[in-house]
Amino acid sequence: MTKRRNLAPYLLVTPSVIFLLLFFALPMFQSFQLAFQDAAGNWTLSTFERMVASPNFHRAVQVTVTLLVLIIPIQFALAMAMALIVNARLRGSGLWLYVYVLPLAISELAAGLVWVAIFQQRGWLNSILQGLGLIETGIIWQSAESFGTLIGIVLVTEAWRATSIIMIVLVAGLQSIPDEYTEAAEVYGATLWQRVRRVILPMLRPALQVALILRVVLAIQVFATVIALAGSALTTLSAQAWVASSSTQDDNLAAAYAFVILALSIVSIIGILWLLPVREEHQV
């Protein structure tokens, strides 16, 4: 009986391990194998040399890093404000929670298409601005000649689409903080900003770490919203991997891009764990 009980946890975990091995580890190993081979199956670094020599690679890295640097602080500020509103348990806060998580029900591509209808020249935004008399003719928001504007509309779309992911993690972290801490700070005259900075944020560090890792990895992989809003005017590492696989049928080059995406994700995660360590007393 004791042996059976000791085996029970392993038996429960076994299906998940098998699933990960078959559908994650094995394809990842095969992808790495493709990245370091040529079309004839010879081991080489020529695929990476072709990738780095391509101007599309440098554009993709620039756009991916730019979006990563801009998206993270904007979404964390918005998510923290949303999480504080939900956690305050004010009248109607439950309704706000449903409103906040609504974009999660929409796929990345569908979200991009929704915002295409807003930002196109005859879209909702120009119609509203013209109706208010603020502009005479429709503004071309999706012009390929305006890098900053394209980045801006992608940021707005991503903020609308994915901020709720961070908010949910932060709400869970806030609800794990005992009310006594914030109430004590309020009794001693701490302002809302002081309570957030001195009490909430330090105790929220484990949730912040998880949310930051999740959002950084997803931001590195951003693809469908960029394609929907900017087409070929903007490109990311994920978009280049898709082009290599579908358009040029170069699976080796696509695997090389996948390797770069994975390497960038791992480096980012290590950086987050180093910059935002979780002390033992803060662990939930």
Summary of the structure (lengths in Angstrom):
residues: 284
radius of gyration: 23.1
end to end distance: 33.1
largest distance: 80.8
contacts: 814
relative contact order: 0.13
helix: 77%
strand: 1%
